[in-house]
Amino acid sequence: MSRRLGVLAAVLVGAALVAPAAAAETDRSGRFPTEFALPNGFMPEGIAIGDAPTAYFGSRRDGSLFRVDLRTGKGEVFSQGPGTPSVGLKIDSRKRVFVSGGAGGDARVVDARSGAVLKSYKFADTDTFVNDVIVTSRAAYYTDSRKAVLYKIPFGRHGKLPETFTPIPLSGDFVLTPGVNNANGIAETPDGKALLIVQSNTGFLFRVDPATGVAKRVDLGAEVLTNGDGLLVERNTLYVVQNRLNTVAVFKLNWPGTTGKLVTKVTDPRFDVPTTVASFGNRLYLPNARFNTPPEPTTPYNAVAIPKP
């Protein structure tokens, strides 16, 4: 995910942003839209989809959260941002959206229905970019693209959110390199016993022990995940968004997630620097971050759907 937060020339008017009505373009089946607009000037990056046909997006501009009905393509801002970015997103079975705060060095958990902030966490004050998040049955784990660390929010009984978090230093094969884009996208291994993290500036994929932070590089053969961003694992299929390459790389992993074999690379003429990926049914959904386009209050943004390879 790009770490260049553009400065807008003006502010968006109105308490709630609504996507343009002409957002939806239906597919051949006449069912869900394959493309829909997000608010002008929104600057999207993260996406989360749960078990209902609803997608959630975060704004790099001010951290607002936008909710879209995948059946119609219509949406609205349901949670106003704190003025700092919202980057990676995930939603859990309790209808809670876990939000990465980027350069704010923080995270928050938001009720997906009301938009209320349930809990906030301050991970770091300086030299930080809290980039992405994965939610497991026991905890939420956040990456920081400027530090060799994971931030863990351990769940209590019935998923209760704690008051504090636990930093887990990354070690082993993971080596922090100069620049912003170190640890980025994060997912679980197919067997659910470890985490996968892509390091954007090296293109390496790591399997990380969530208890110790020890990282081992995943054997992908000759493949390097240049500009690796959002990750998605479904069974033993790994999808990797390579943002500025306008590509989704698809791998078959072994169940422990120690090796992977490239299946295909997918692109689409509608891609305009997609950053993250989520799925619903037989489709993948990706927001276009448009990092190569100067952000203005009137800059249009959208998300697109593609068939699963």
N, C-alpha and C positions, 0 to 999 in steps of 0.2 A: 504494500500500500504506500502511495506517495506520502511524504511527510511535508510537502510544501502546501501550507495553508494559505490560500489566496486572500487578499484583502478586498472586500466588496466595496464598490464605489458608492453604494446607497443601501438602505435597509429595505427589507421586504415589508410591505404594508399589510396590516391586518393581523388579528390574533391567531387565526388558523389558516394554514396553507392548504389549498385544495388543488389536486392535479387537474390539468385541462380536460374538458369533457371529451375531447377527441382522442383520448389516450388509447383506447382499446382497438386492437386489430385482431379479429378472430382468426383462428386457424381453420383448416379445411373441414374439420369436423363440426365447425360452428359452435364450439363449446368455449373453453377458456381463451382469453386473449393471449397472444404470443408476444405482445409488446404493449407496454403501458407507460404513460408519462408520470414522472415525479414532479414536485413543484419546481418552478423556475428558480434558479439560484440556490437550490437545496444542497448541492455538493454531496451526493450519497457515497457511501463506501461499504458498510456492512449490510448483510441481509440475514434474516432468520425466518424460518417457516416451521411451524409445529405440525400437529396432526389435523388441523383444520385448514381450509383453503384461504389462509391469510398470511401475507408476507409483511415483515417489519423491516424498516430501513432507518439508518442513522445518518444525521447530517454532520459533515465536517465543519460546516459554517458556524452553527450555534448549539449543536447537540440535540436538536429536536428529533423526535421519533415519528415516523410516518407509517401508517397502517393501510394496506391495500387488500381489497377483496379480489382474490385471483380469478374468481368467476366473472367479474365485470371489469376489472382494471381500475375501478374507482377507489379513491382513498382520501385520507385526511390526516393531519397532524393530531395525534392523540396525547402526546406528552411534550410539553415545551422544554427546550434545552436549557442547560445552565449557563450557556454562553461559551462553553468550551466544547471540543469536538466529541461526537459519538462515532466510534470507528467500528470494530468488530462487534457482532451481536450473536446471541444464541437465546433460544426460548426453551424452557423445560416443561414437563408435564403438568406443573402447577401453574402454568400461564404466567411465568415470570420471565421477563426479558433481561438478560445479563448484558451489560453495555461496557465496552472498553473506552476509556476516556482520552486516549491519545496523549498529546502533549500536556494535558491536565494532570497526568500521573495518577489517575484515579479510576474508579469503576463505580457503577451504581446498578441496582436491581430495581426494575420497574414492573408494576402490575400491568400485564398486557391488556386488561379490560378497561381499567380506569385511568391508566397513565400515571398513577401516583408512584412516587419514589419510595420503595420499601426499605432500602438500606443503601448507604454510600460508604465507600472505602477509599482512603487516601494511601496510595502505595509509595509514592516518591514525590519529592519536591523539585528536583533539578535533574537535568540530563536524562530525561525519561520520555518514552512514547509507548504507552500501554496500548497494544495493537489489536490483539484478537483474544478470543475466549472459547473454551470448550466446557460444556457442562456434562459431568458424568453422574452416576447415581449417588456418589458420595461427596462430590465437591465440584467447584468451578475453578478452572485454571486459566490464568491470563499470561500472555507473553508481553515482554517489554523489548522493543526493538533497539534500545540503547544500552541495555544491561543484560548480563548473563544470569538471568534469574526468571523463575516463574513465581507468580503470586497465586496462592491457593486460598480459596474460601471454602473451608470444610463445613459440610452440612450437619446439623444436629438431627435429633429425632424428628421424623416426618418432614425432613427437608428444612428444618429451622435454620435461618440465617444467623451466623455468629456475629459478635460485636467486633472481632478482630480477624486478621488474615495471617497467613504463614508464608514468608518468603522461602523459596527453594532454589538455592544456587545451582546453575547449570555447570556441569563439569564433563569430564571424559573427552569425547571427540569434538564437542562444541567449543569453538574458540571465537570470542568476540573480536570483530574486525572494525576498523575505523568507519564511521558513517552511521546513518540512521537505520538502514534496513537490515538489521540482524534477524533475530527471531521474529517471525511474522505469523503466518497461519498455523493453527493447531487443531488436532483431531485425535480421536482414540484409535488404537490399533484394532484390527478386526476381532481379536480375542478379548478386547476390553481390559487388558492387563497393563498397558503402557500408553504413552502419548506419542504422537508424531508432530514434529515441528519442522517447518521449512525456514531456512535461513536465506533471505532474499538476495543478499549481496554476494553470496558464494554459490547459490543454487543447490546447496546440500539439503538433504532430508535426514532428520535424526529421529531415532526411537529413544524416548526418554523414560527412565524409571520414575514414576511420580512420587515415590517415597524418598528417593535419594537425589534426584536431579542428574544422575549419571546418564550421559547421552552417548549413543553409538550410531555411527553413520549407517543409514539404510543402503543396502546394495541395490542400486538401480541400473547396474551395468554401465554402459557408456553415457547414460542420460544425466544431464544436469538441468536443474529446474531454475533456469535464468528468470529473474523477475517473479519468482514464486510468491504467491500471495495467499488467497483463501484456500483452505483444504476442506474436502468433504469425503468421508469414508462411509460407504454403504456395503455391508457384508465384507467382502474382500476386494472391493473396487475402490480405488483412490482417485479422486478428481483434484487436480491442481490447477488453479487459475494463474496463468502467467500474464500479469496485467498489461504491461506495455507491448507484449508480443501479441496481444489479442488472441490468446490461445488457451484452451483447456486441455491439459495432458491427462490421459486416462491410463492408469496402471492396474494390474492385478497383483495384489500383495499375498504373501503367505500369511497364515493366521496370526503368527506372532508379530508380523510387521517388520521383519528383519531384512526381507528382500522384496523386490518388486520388478515386474516386467512391463514395459510399455506396450499398451494395446493400440492406442491411436492418439492423434492430436486433432482437436476440433477447433475450427474457427468459424466466423460468421460475419458477413458484411455489415451487420448491425452492431458488432462489437466496437466500442469506443473506450478502450482501456477499462475493461471489466475488472473488478477487484476481488469479489467474494462470490460464493455459490451456495445455493440451497436447493433442495429438491421437493417436488410434490408430484405424486403419481409417476408418470413416465417422462417427466420433464425436469430440466435444470433451469433455475432462474438466476440471473446475474444482473447486478446494477452496473451501469456504465458510469465510472467516476470521471471520465473526460479530463484526465490530468494534463493533457496537452492543450486544453482549451482554457484561456484566461477566465476565471470565474467572475461573473457579473450578476447583479440581481435579476437580470432577464435571461441568463444563460439557461437553455433547456436541458433537462436531464431525463433519463428514462431507465427502464429495466427491460430485459428481453428474456424470452424463454426459448430453449432449444430442446429437441428430443434427446433423451439419454442415449449415448452411443451404444 
